[in-house]
Amino acid sequence: MTVQEKPPRKHGIAHFFAAAGYSLGGLRRLSKESAFRQEIALIAGLLVLLALLGASLPEILGLLAIGLALIAVEALNTAIEVLVDHLSPGWSQFAKDAKDLGSLAVACTIGVLLIYAGVVLIW
């Protein structure tokens, strides 16, 4: 394994564009995950449902904000899984624990999304 030299830091507007490129790379990687695609479908379906049932703009934006938080948590969970798979190619208790905890974080965020949507739909 060869060690690559760290690229020079970017500053100013170049840093902004580099960061945007890194985020797009992360989105491309995340789009390979079936859980991410299912979560996007859930968010989109709930947004459509709320809009059709006459939810207010702030209510729809609230659901969108929680949906973005879900995507962020899923991205972090995927990052944990990638690192764990690299560090522990075989089975290990620490790998299982790390993946289970990441999964719990995603499940909690989905729960918040569903509770919020339920409250908006009931009231």
C-alpha positions, -999 to +999 in steps of 0.1 A: +000+000+000+015+033-010+009+065+010-005+094-010+006+129-003-021+151+013-033+177-012-028+213-003-057+231+016-080+253-004-091+287+008-118+312+000-142+304-029-120+274-040-127+258-006-165+264-010-165+246-044-142+218-032-166+212-002-196+212-026-178+186-047-171+165-016-208+167-007-218+156-042-194+127-039-210+117-006-244+119-022-233+097-051-219+071-026-250+073-004-273+068-035-259+032-038-275+023-004-310+008-007-319+022+028-312+057+015-334+052-016-362+038+007-359+068+030-361+092+001-392+074-011-407+077+025-399+114+027-413+121-008-444+101-001-450+120+032-444+153+015-470+145-012-495+132+014-491+163+036-495+186+005-526+167-007-542+169+027-537+206+030-508+209+054-495+244+057-462+255+043-445+256+077-457+221+084-444+208+050-410+226+056-409+210+091-412+176+075-386+185+049-362+196+076-366+164+095-362+145+062-329+163+056-318+153+092-327+117+083-305+118+052-277+133+073-280+105+099-281+079+072-249+094+057-231+092+090-244+056+095-230+047+061-197+063+069-195+043+101-203+011+082-176+019+056-150+025+083-160-006+103-159-028+072-124-015+065-111-020+100-128-053+107-133-073+075-143-103+096-169-104+123-161-087+156-182-074+185-170-038+181-180-039+145-215-053+154-219-027+181-209+002+159-233-009+131-261-015+156-257+019+171-257+036+137-288+017+128-305+028+160-297+065+152-314+060+118-344+043+133-348+071+159-347+097+132-373+078+111-394+077+143-392+114+147-402+118+110-432+095+114-443+111+147-441+146+132-461+135+101-487+118+123-491+149+145-495+172+114-520+148+098-541+143+130-543+180+140 
